[in-house]
Amino acid sequence: MKQVFYEVLALRQPREGYGLLALERTEGVWRAAAACAPVTERREDAARLAALCTALQLSPIHLPEVTADFQQQALAAGLDKSPDSLYN
């Protein structure tokens, strides 16, 4: 059975932001399975999303959809800037 663990990716250039890295364990070996960045400018939000994805054992194939939904909800709530603003 595969296990999935999500961790926060810290981005430093051109501006600070955070993404997610999905690690998948198969036959006792962990490997990078997917990554999405930037997701948010707030580390605590990225950590909360990573913990939720891990708890739900989200398949890495769905990571782009989940992060896009997260960004839309954050924008609607006024909690974060557009992902494009990280590079402007």
Residue pairs with C-beta under 8 A, 6 or more apart in sequence:
2 24
2 25
2 26
3 24
3 25
3 57
4 22
4 23
4 24
4 25
4 33
4 53
4 54
4 57
4 58
4 59
4 60
5 22
5 23
5 25
5 30
5 54
6 20
6 21
6 22
6 23
6 49
6 50
6 51
6 53
6 54
6 58
7 20
7 21
7 23
7 50
8 18
8 19
8 20
8 21
8 43
8 46
8 47
8 50
9 18
9 19
9 20
9 21
9 35
9 37
9 46
10 16
10 18
10 43
11 17
11 18
11 19
11 37
11 38
11 86
14 86
14 87
15 86
15 87
16 41
17 37
17 38
17 39
17 40
17 41
17 83
17 86
18 37
18 38
18 39
18 40
18 41
18 42
18 43
18 45
18 46
19 35
19 36
19 37
19 38
19 39
19 46
19 67
20 35
20 36
20 37
20 39
20 46
20 49
20 50
20 53
20 63
20 67
21 32
21 34
21 35
22 32
22 33
22 34
22 35
22 53
22 58
22 60
22 63
23 30
23 31
23 32
23 33
24 30
24 31
24 32
24 33
24 60
25 31
33 60
34 60
34 61
34 63
34 64
35 63
36 63
36 64
36 67
38 83
38 86
39 45
39 46
39 49
39 67
39 70
39 71
39 83
40 46
40 49
40 70
40 71
40 74
40 80
41 80
41 81
41 85
41 86
42 79
42 80
45 70
45 74
45 79
45 80
49 66
49 67
49 70
53 63
53 66
58 66
71 80
71 82
71 83
74 80
75 81
75 82
